[in-house]
Every structure is written in structure tokens, then in C-alpha cells.
Amino acid sequence: MANPQKAWKAEYAKSARSSCKTCKSIIDKEILRLGKMVQAKQFDGFMPMWNHASCILKKANQIKFIDDVEGIESLRWEDQQRIRKYVEEGGGGGNDGGSGSGPPNAKAAKAMEYGIERSQTSRATCKSCSEKIMKGEVRISSKPDGQGPRGLAWHHANCFMDLNPSVQVDKLSGWESLAAPDQAVVHSLVKKVPSTAKTGIKNEGKEDEELQQSSSKAGAKRRKDISGDQKSKVAKSEEDASTSRAASAKNDSELDSKFESQSKELWALKDDLKKHVTTVELRAMLEANSQISNGSELDLRDRCADGMVFGALGGCPMCSGSLHYSGGMYRCSGYLSEWSKCSYSTREPARLKGKWKIPEETDNQYLIKWFKSQKQNKPVRILPPPSSDSLSGSQATSSQSQSSKSESLGDLKVAVSGLPKESLKEWKGKIEAAGGQLHAKIKKDTNCFVVSGVMSSEDSDMRKARRMKLPIVREDYLVDCFKRQKKLPFNSYKVEASGGVSSMVTVKVKGRSAVHEASGMQDTGHILEDGKSIYNTTLNMSDLSTGVNSFYILQIIQDDKGLECYVFRKWGRVGNEKIGGNKLEEMSKSDAIHEFKRLFLEKTGNPWEAWEQKKDFLKKPGRFFPLDIDYGVNRQVTKKTRRDADSKLAPPLVELMKMLFDVETYRAAMVEFEINMSEMPLGKLSKNNIQKGFEALTEIQNLLSSNAHDPSIKESLIIDASNRFFTVIPSFHPHAIRDEDDFKSKVKMLDALQDIEIASRLVGFDVDSDDSLDDKYKKLHCDICPLPHDSEDYQLIKKYLLTTHAPTHTDWSLELEEVFLLERRGEFDRFAPYRETLKNRMLLWHGSRLTNFVGILSQGLRIAPPEAPTTGYMFGKGVYFADLVSKSAQYCFTDKKNPVGLMLLSEVALGEVYELKKATYMEKPPEGKHSTKGLGKKVPEESGYEKWRNDVIVPCGKPVSSKVKASELMYNEYIVYNTAQVKMQFLLKVRFHHKRR
């Protein structure tokens, strides 16, 4: 979940509708209010808990740092100073932000005891961020004076500094016992209150003087043990620091004066506009200058004042949207596409040439007089120094690269898994330059584990991270740390925030759809069907730029025994049951249909008929997109009393069918891929959604491989395509797909989802299905016959499996349990022409996930669809085979908990082979060639080859070195681009004996 940009929001109330959470009274319009940003419980996003500013500023320790307040620079100068004074003096406790308890300054030190040390264990928890303080990290304690050990509270050093930026660390108890490197790290964390926080404070010079004096005293103590040369260096350093502070104070004072003058000029103009210009006239004036004209009266005044003083703003260079001033920057309020908000922001906006216009038809004497007096040349707006999260584009890149050298990530020690070498090298340089560490493997002092792409729960690093209770986060965590220039809390970025357990919905299909179980009407109602109309839809919206990952379910449920209808709605954040809600309303059939269509139009911006008829439906910016959920056709299920024990299938085949149709296997695959099964029921993701997912990935592939765009625009386009992907493929952890490994994992995920979709459509996973194993077997349209273990074919296959295990695949050994002879309906006839015309036929291996085999057995081996990206296929889109069993067995993706996998042996008509020594993408081999072979360094020994059915080669020799020189491939790969060249012959049930824990 994305964090809000700021912890607090400051503004003048736009209406008199809000009430103060402190005193419970109404906050009048245009009264200064402060809102604490909290996660909303009823919708996916953040909301302010509004208070009178005076109520907040009377409390202690509310606003910790001035950078935590959004909108402070837009307030009246006097109100800015009230808040800055509150923060500067330690956080309230007096009248309207007066003096009180706060950070450990001269006043607070009398009431609190503080200590600093290197943590000896990993048991303590930081009171600020609620994360573990790992062994070896520097930690700071606080305790009310006079209390015993029970009053002790521990903090990460950087968390403590965020709350207490003016602390004198060398005065903390235990400072002298810290090693020099630890002292250096802590010193780098000390944040002097920035210029934006110090402006206008009269005692600023006095504080600098006190700080200088305290530094001199501390320095005197240290100099007792320093040699003469070192004394002069220390004196010179302190003299330079004093000079630097004096120069900085002078610059701050000059800047403060300019800010004050500019602020008062703008507010004087806004006060005049309030007095003399109506809201209608404000909108007309903005429209006359091609500026955005929506929003509250206060927003309109802000935009008009900015344009009247500094000139009309030009459009956004990325999306042509409108810019507006916010947070010390000019930001775009438009959309990059129908899928994403535009993230453009700048400190140097383009201004339109010429004077600020007033409506031609106006008779407002104030505006006419002002227009005649305005200057031709407008001044440039003075902006506060940029904060770490205020830039986008090349400015952000530049700012980040500069700040990474000076700002510290403190004690962040990261282990990373799943990133390509190039990205790993880049992150290592950035993290170390910012004071952190990057570990190749998890170590004792690692305090964060970053993953990229799809990580198996059985991955050794994953297991170790769990044992050590490390926060497991995505790469986005590092991106945001550098964007905000500080170590961020882990909670919002954790991959396993929900404990790794996916909530699942039991689906009961009645008719052509399923009633959502949250309605409470699964057993008593059904989805309303009116002709071809099925009044049921699931909407999704994912936008990485805003952190939104929302769903909205809309159904009309009709009572099974009567005509009563109910409109059911459920909404929330994907994967978070604490956010959102649901509503069930009874109404007549006609009213229910009308309400359903009204809500659909409101949420998507399209009429229901456009989606229902798949005609003229257009995704609208900031609106939901319907998921194409296929519940299959209405199957009249006759309750059977037949049990699997009565099956007429051979016992080995019964066990195989149980493997193929075990619903938990498919659920586990969906969990591994982080698919949201709560709002996307198992196997109901349609082929259409998968196709749209492939299209989004293809666009990401093109962006990753292209240098045609400016880095900032490229990043925005990647986020836009990622939004599209995660909107049609709902996930618990949507993220920007930035690197090739993550990209390839998503391609493989969609490949697997295609087969899950086929399995669901073929046999169904709904609980009302009472098909026996025999019925499900028949639906495969593939004859499967177990081979006797003493048969000639079984013994040949067993030899092939045992002798062709590659020398580098040492993590597991293979044991053959069963072999089944296959005859898929129609495949023999399609293969026959190639058997007769193409020579060079071989019996070759193919491995795949267990969840893919219902699709493989029923539809054969397939080539990736045209909409699938080209990356991830070494020799192009084709069907891949191997002559070494372990090369193919890798793709079964078994583990210790699920050690049994399935493999294929297929007769492949290779014909004339196009041989290559390195990966080369192609649509098909050159003319005259029928297949491609990647030449490996290790190959089966030809003396061990055998023939099957007279003329099919079985390359069952032991792996030996090939005579091929300069090949980039370790083992042979065979690729055909026409599925008719393949005849599946045998299905193997294989047990993997995993050697690693």
C-alpha cells in the first residue's frame, strides 16, 4: 500500500461541513485546519482527520517535522510561522503551539533520560516504526526521569532523529562508548532543522550560538586526548563549521524575507478577489486563460492569484493536462492515459506569453482596473527548497543522485534476491553511497530482504528471512527510500503483510453466474438473468502512481423462491479485508436493474449495454474497469451417488486423475502468483483478460528494450502499462514491472493461467460439481493407459530417465513411478503427414507445472499466442524440448512438500534442423529448415542411442562433452514452430528427491 505523501495536511476549510476530532465542534469555512492522514476503512485511500489548528497546536508531540505538513507553504505567512514555531520549540503543550515537552533539548532533558548503544540482541522493537531493532544496530533509549527499566523505550537511531532533529547526540549517555564508525553513522543522521522549518523564528541566532557553544564545550573535552596536529585540525573544522552556519543563517534570513513578501502579496490579492470577484467570474477568468476551472472557491482564488502575479501556466509536456501549484511544486492534474494519473511535476513551469486575461464581457470594475495596471513582465515565483518527494522526471533523477551522496539511509542493511546483475550493481552503488549496505546473501546483521519477481515460498533465502523475522519487501521500497531520501517504515511495502495466506471465496454457480458469499444469499438466491443479460460484474482499478488497488463487485440477486430482487455491492482494497464494506438493498426488479445500470455508469463511465454487448466500451481515466469473468455455461448437474471408489479406471489412472483435478494444487499456484482469489474466484479469469495481460506485458517489453524516451517519461509509461496489467490481473502486490526477470516471471504466470483457465472451463472447480473422476477423465478427450512396469517401453523410458540426468542439476534426483501411454483425440491424424515426410524423428522430453497438464492433455502442447511478448523465448515462440531429462524437469517446479511432478515424452518430427550456438529470436527457422536446435556443451553420448518403433531415435546416452566450440548453451534445446510436428506419446509420473533443506 502506498504511503500518503505527508503525515499531515494544512489548509483553510473549504466549507463548514467538517467537525474537529478534538473539540467536536464545527470547523467554520476558511478557518485554518490540520488533518492527520489515516488509512480510510470504507475505501481504498487516505483521508484527513480534521482538527482546528489551535486544538492540535495545544497538544504535545503532534507534528514532529515541518516536512510532514502538506500545504504549509500555501498558508498565510502568520499561520506558517505558528506551525513552524510549534515544531521548532519541540511540539506544543502550551497555548496554541507554545512551549512544552518535546525533543531532548535543554528543557526536555530535565524530564527525560536518554541513552545510546549498539544493540546486543534482536529482541527490542522500535517505538516509532514498530520494526525489530536488529543486533548490531545503533539504538537510542528514552525513559522518564526517575523511572526504572520498565519505562525504557527503544528507537532506531534514524527514527529517533526524525522525531528529534535538534538533539545533541554527543550529550547522550553512552556516546563515548560507541565505536568511531557508529558515531560517524549517527552524526550523519543528525538533521539540522531545514530552512523551510526555521524561517521567521526570532531566536534562531540565539539557538545557533547555543549550538556553537555546546559544540565548543564538547570539543574541549575531546581535545584533551588529541595531539597538537589534531587540535589544529579540529579547531579549523569547527571554525569552518561556524562560518558555514553563519553564512547559512544569512542566506536563510534573506530567503525568509522574500518568502514573506511574496506570501503577503499573494494573500492580499486573494483577499481582494474574495471581496470583489464572484465564483462564476473566477471560473470565467481561468477559462479565458486556458486554466483548469474546477474545484472549490479557495482553489479558484489560488489559481487566479498565481496566474495574475506570475502569468498563465502552460500545459503539461507529458500529457497536455493542466498544472497547478501544490507542495512547493507545479504538478499535473491530468491523466497520462486512461489507466494512470500523470506524475509530472516541475519547479520551472512554462508560462504563456502575454498578459493575464479577464473575461471580455466582464463589467467587474475591480478586474478592469487591475487589468489596466498589470505589468507586462511577470516575476518568477520563489519556491521553497525542494523536498525529496516533490520532483518528477529528470529533475527528480538529478536530485536523487545528488542527495544520495549526502543523505543517509542510516542502518539499512539489505539483502536482495531476484534482481538482474545490472540492477544489483546499480543498487549497491546507490545504497553504499547513502550510508547503507547491500549484502549478496542474508547475514546476521541484515535488517531487510528485498525481492523482485515471483519468489517461491520454498526459496532458501525466503525461508531464512522468515526464520530471522526480517521484513520482506519489493524493490519499490528501495525506490521510495531514495525518492524520500530516508529509510522508510517497512509495513506498507511488505510482500507477506497478510501472512502469506490468501483468503478464498467458495463459489456456487447457479445458472450462468455465482452469488457472492458476502451477500449471505448463496444458498437462497441466484444472479438475475434477463434474456442474454447477466447482472453481475466485478470491477477493478490499480494505479501505482496513487497506490490505489481497488475492487467493486455489483450484483442483482433474485430470491430462489420468489420475485424479490436485491442489489448487492461489495468494495474495498484487493487483499485487505479491513478496508471496504458491502451493502444489500431490496427493491423491485425494474428498480434493481435501473440502480445496477446507474452504479455501473458511475463507476466505469460507460453504460452497462456497452460492456454487455462488448461494443463501444472505453476505459475512462480514474474509473474502474470490468473483469471479464467466465463462469461457464449453465450445466444441469444431476446429483450422483457414484463414488471414486467405484471408478472403472485402472488404479494408477485414478491416482493420476486425483492429481490433475486436485483444486488445492490450483489454489496454491494462484497464491504463488499472488493472484487475488477473494474477488477473482479460482479459474474464472477469462481468456480475454489473459490476452489483455499479454498485451500490457508486450508494451512493457518494448519500453524496457527502448531508449527512445526520456527516463522520466519512460518510467511513467512503464507504470501506466503496469497499471493496465494489474487491473486486468488482480494481485495483492501490484508494482512497477521494471526489470527483465520480473517481466519474464509475469509471462510465465500468464502461460500458467491459460492452462488454469482451460482446466476450469473443462471440468469446473465450483462446489456444486459432482462429476466423478471417470467423468472428468472423459472430458480430457485423451486416452491414457498405464504401462506395465515390466514392459519393454517402460524399461526403455526408465533407462532414458536414469541415464540423461545433467551433471549440473544436483539439487534433486528423479525416481520413475508410473508411465502412461497417450492418444489424444485427433493428434495422430495431424501428425501423420510429418511422420511420413520428415526424417529425423526423436523422442524428447518436455516438463511443465502440474497445473498445466489438464490443458496439455486436452489441447496438446501449444505455442504462445501472438499477443504474448517475445522476451522469454530464447529461440522464438515455439514448443521446446530437451534430450536430457533434468533440463526439462526443472520446469515442473516441484518442492519438498509437493515432490511429484509430471513430464512428457513426445515424438518430434525435426526434419532439417537449423543449428545455433546462442539464443536468437525468430518467428520460424529459415526456408528449408523445419526446426531449430540450440547446440549445448553437454550432450547424450551417441553410442547410447536406441531406436523406438524402428525409426524414432531415443538419445538415452550418458551426458558427455560435445565437440561444439564457443557455444553459449549448456545443454541441447529443440524447438518446433508447428504443433502438428509433435505427437505426445508418454506421460511420466516422477518423484523428485530434493537434497537441499
Secondary structure as UniProt FT lines:
FT   STRAND          8..12
FT   TURN            21..23
FT   TURN            29..30
FT   STRAND          32..39
FT   STRAND          46..52
FT   HELIX           53..57
FT   HELIX           66..68
FT   STRAND          69..70
FT   HELIX           72..74
FT   HELIX           77..88
FT   TURN            89..90
FT   TURN            95..96
FT   TURN            106..107
FT   HELIX           108..110
FT   STRAND          112..118
FT   TURN            127..129
FT   TURN            135..136
FT   STRAND          138..144
FT   TURN            145..146
FT   HELIX           149..151
FT   STRAND          153..156
FT   HELIX           157..163
FT   TURN            165..166
FT   HELIX           169..171
FT   HELIX           175..177
FT   HELIX           180..189
FT   HELIX           195..198
FT   TURN            199..200
FT   TURN            202..203
FT   HELIX           204..223
FT   TURN            224..225
FT   HELIX           228..276
FT   HELIX           279..288
FT   TURN            289..290
FT   HELIX           297..310
FT   TURN            317..319
FT   STRAND          322..326
FT   TURN            327..328
FT   STRAND          329..332
FT   STRAND          345..346
FT   TURN            360..361
FT   HELIX           365..373
FT   TURN            388..389
FT   HELIX           393..406
FT   TURN            410..411
FT   STRAND          413..417
FT   HELIX           421..433
FT   TURN            434..435
FT   STRAND          437..439
FT   TURN            444..445
FT   STRAND          448..451
FT   TURN            457..458
FT   HELIX           460..467
FT   TURN            468..469
FT   STRAND          472..474
FT   HELIX           476..484
FT   HELIX           491..493
FT   TURN            495..500
FT   STRAND          509..510
FT   TURN            511..512
FT   STRAND          513..514
FT   HELIX           517..519
FT   TURN            522..524
FT   STRAND          525..527
FT   STRAND          529..530
FT   TURN            531..532
FT   STRAND          533..534
FT   STRAND          536..543
FT   TURN            544..547
FT   STRAND          548..559
FT   STRAND          565..573
FT   TURN            574..575
FT   STRAND          576..587
FT   HELIX           589..604
FT   HELIX           608..612
FT   TURN            613..614
FT   TURN            621..622
FT   STRAND          625..627
FT   HELIX           644..646
FT   HELIX           651..660
FT   HELIX           663..672
FT   TURN            673..674
FT   TURN            677..679
FT   TURN            682..683
FT   HELIX           687..704
FT   HELIX           711..728
FT   HELIX           740..763
FT   TURN            767..768
FT   HELIX           773..779
FT   TURN            780..781
FT   STRAND          782..786
FT   TURN            789..790
FT   HELIX           792..803
FT   TURN            807..808
FT   STRAND          812..824
FT   TURN            825..826
FT   HELIX           827..837
FT   STRAND          841..847
FT   HELIX           850..852
FT   HELIX           853..859
FT   TURN            866..867
FT   TURN            871..872
FT   TURN            874..875
FT   STRAND          879..882
FT   HELIX           885..889
FT   HELIX           890..892
FT   STRAND          900..909
FT   STRAND          913..916
FT   TURN            927..928
FT   STRAND          931..934
FT   STRAND          936..940
FT   HELIX           942..944
FT   STRAND          946..948
FT   TURN            949..951
FT   STRAND          952..954
FT   STRAND          959..961
FT   STRAND          969..971
FT   STRAND          973..976
FT   HELIX           979..981
FT   STRAND          982..994
//
